[in-house]
Amino acid sequence: MSKRWSYKVMEVKPAFTGLKSASIEEQLNQLGLQGWELVSVLHAGLGAWLYLKKEQ
């Protein structure tokens, strides 16, 4: 039987004071605890799109 996946796209935008790596790390850690795995990052201007997946 094949695996089933759920996907999530997270947009990371720079704040007025710049990107906060600690804030992004905390968000990713929370998603990781929920079973999400970061699989790809696409840089878009000053921000980025993060692509995550988790098994259903």
Secondary structure, DSSP 4 states (H G I P E B T S, - for coil): ----EEEEEEEE--BTTB--HHHHHHHHHHHHHTT-EEEEEEEETTEEEEEEEEE-
